Amino acid sequence: MKKVLFAILLSMITLHAFSERPVFYWGDLVQLQVQIYDPVISGNSMPKSPVEPPMVSLDDHTLYLYDVAYDFTLILVDENDDVVYSTFVPANTASVVLPSTLTGTYTLQLIPNGTYYFEGEIEL
């Protein structure tokens, strides 16, 4: 009886593991790093739990966002630290089309409200 129960349990676990649909990303994934605004904000310490950067990919001038459930500001900064593009992105937005006039390498910053923001490099 124990062997049958074990076999059923093992089958259920295997089916659950293989039932997850594969994730497809448009374009190239953008590697984002977590950055901290200020280690001490108004006397409160930073949260202890780690922050996961959102999944973002770039295909030509379209930036795809995967399961970003919060509002944030998207900023592109050039090599001279000048802001060349900025826009507000509402929660659960699937993609943002960047201006086609931008070419070169930029620092992408995703800035939600809070202690952390996310930064990575993109090439348009």
N, C-alpha and C positions, 0 to 999 in steps of 0.2 A: 504494500500500500504506500509506503514511504517513497519507493522508487517511482511509482506512478505519479504521485503528487509532485515530486521533484522534477520529473519530465514535463509535466504540465506547466509548472512554474517557469522552468527554463525556456519552454516554447513561447510563453507569454512575454517574457523579457526579451527574447530574440525578436519576436514580431514587433514589439514596441520600438526597439532600437532601429530596425530597418524600415519602419513605417514613416519616419521623418522625411519630409521632402527635401531634396537637395537645394542648396541656396545658389542662385545664379546672379552674378554681378555684371552689370553693364560696364564696359570699359575696364580701366585699370584701377585697382584699389589704391586709395590714398592712405598712407600710414600717418595716423594722427598721434601726437604725444599729449599727455595731460600736463597742463601748465597751471601754476597757482598765481592768483592775483597778488595776494598778500597773506603771509603765513598767520598773521593775527589781525582779525577784522573785528573792530569794536570790542576787544577784550575776549571774544569767543575763540576757542581753538578750532582747528579744522576737523571735519568729520574723520573718524577712524577707519571707516570702510573705504576700500579702493574704488576709484571711479573708472568706469569703462568708457573709452572713447567710442563715439558712434561709428558705424560702418558707413564709409563714403567711397564712391568711385567716380572716376572722371572719364567721359567719352567725348572727345573733341571739346566743345565748350559747354557741355551739359554735365552738371554735378548731380549725381544720384545719391539720395539719402535713404538709408534702410532703417526703418523702425525708430525714428527719432521722435519721441513723444513729448517734446518740450519746445517752446519758442526759443529762438536764438538769433543773434545778429551774425551775418556772414561778412567777413572783411578780407579783402585781398591787399597785401602789402608788397611793394616792389623791393628791389635790392637796396634802395636808398631809404628804406623805412617810411616811404610815403604811402598813404592809403589811396589806392587807385580805384577801388570799388567797395561799396558797402550796401547791404540790403538786410531788411528784417525778414526772417523766414518763420512762418507760423508752424506750430506742432503738426506732425504727421504729413508734412510736405514730401512728395516723392522725388522731385527734382527741381533744380534751379538752373536756368539757362544764363550763362555768363556772357558778357558782351563779346561779340566776335572781333572787336577792335583790339582786344588785349592779346598780346603775344609775348612769350618769354617765360621766365620762371618767377613764380610768386609764392609768398607765404600765405597759406589759407588759415584763417582763424575763425573758429566757431565759438561764439561767446554767449552762453546761456546766462541767466541770472544766477549768481552764486559765487562760490569761492574759486571754482575751477573754470578753465576754458581749454579748448583743444586747438592744436596747431600742427600743421603739416606743410609740405612743399608740393606744389603742383607746377606742371609745365603746360602751357597753352600754345 
